[in-house]
Amino acid sequence: MSFKPVVYLSMLGFMMVSVSLFAHHGTGVSYDMKKTIALKGVITKFVYTNPHAQLYFDVTDDKGNIVHWATEMSNPLNLQALGHGRKELMEKLAPGTSVTVYGSPSKVGSPIVLFGKAVIADWCLCNDARGGAPDDVAPAAGAAPEGR
């Protein structure tokens, strides 16, 4: 086998892997990263699993309808590195708990938000739990939680 086909095949393999990695981590494609919304609701489920923890919660809209929301959080290892272990998160994010979730909304309008922070009565999961996003994801001063 000559040198050129090996180089071309290696480049092709690298490009295929790079494209799939970019597609998975392309949050700017799925979420409006220039916008932050606040949603007040009640937690229905917290899933502490790889590759991303998930928080599910119900929000009552302006018409009184329940909307089932989900948020994509950081992975468990990153949450642990921030000082939030499984036991703490399972207790704090238990079903039935009232929560305000801040994050970047889906660009297509589906009830999914990229996690920014979660505020519960006397506790906040605030310190970069998104996994690389800035901590300043609260709405602008004077802004109320968006319709919830």
C-alpha positions, -999 to +999 in steps of 0.1 A: +000+000+000+014+034-009+017+063+014-010+085-002-040+062+004-030+057+040-029+095+045-062+100+028-079+073+047-065+087+080-078+122+071-112+108+062-115+089+095-104+120+115-130+141+097-158+116+104-150+115+141-147+153+142-181+159+126-198+136+150-182+152+180-191+187+167-227+176+161-231+163+197-216+194+213-231+220+190-254+235+217-255+268+198-273+250+170-301+237+192-304+264+218-307+302+217-275+310+236-282+347+235-315+343+254-321+332+290-355+323+303-367+316+338-393+288+344-411+283+377-424+247+381-425+215+401-399+188+396-412+155+383-379+136+378-342+140+381-319+116+362-283+114+373-267+096+344-241+100+316-236+117+293-258+145+308-279+147+339-315+156+331-341+175+351-378+172+342-404+196+356-439+207+350-448+244+344-483+259+343-486+282+313-507+314+311-538+294+301-535+270+331-522+241+311-494+219+324-463+219+301-437+192+306-402+207+304-368+191+304-333+206+308-300+192+298-274+196+325-237+188+328-225+152+332-223+136+367-185+138+369-186+176+363-214+180+389-193+161+414-162+183+406-184+213+414-192+197+448-226+183+440-228+146+446-255+122+437-270+120+472-273+158+475-288+162+440-313+134+444-325+149+477-326+186+465-341+178+431-367+154+444-401+150+427-427+175+441-401+202+448-408+237+436-380+251+414-371+280+392-349+269+363-329+294+342-314+285+309-312+289+271-344+279+253-347+256+224-345+274+190-375+254+177-398+262+205-399+228+221-401+227+260-364+220+264-339+244+279-301+241+282-295+243+319-282+275+335-291+272+371-319+258+394-331+277+424-350+260+452-361+279+484-328+280+502-305+263+477-291+270+443-273+248+417-256+277+402-218+273+398-213+264+362-235+233+363-241+238+326-206+226+319-186+255+306-212+282+303-209+314+323-226+316+357-244+348+348-275+332+333-301+351+353-324+373+334-317+410+331-325+432+361-362+437+366-371+408+342-397+384+355-397+347+349-411+342+314-448+336+316-446+309+342 
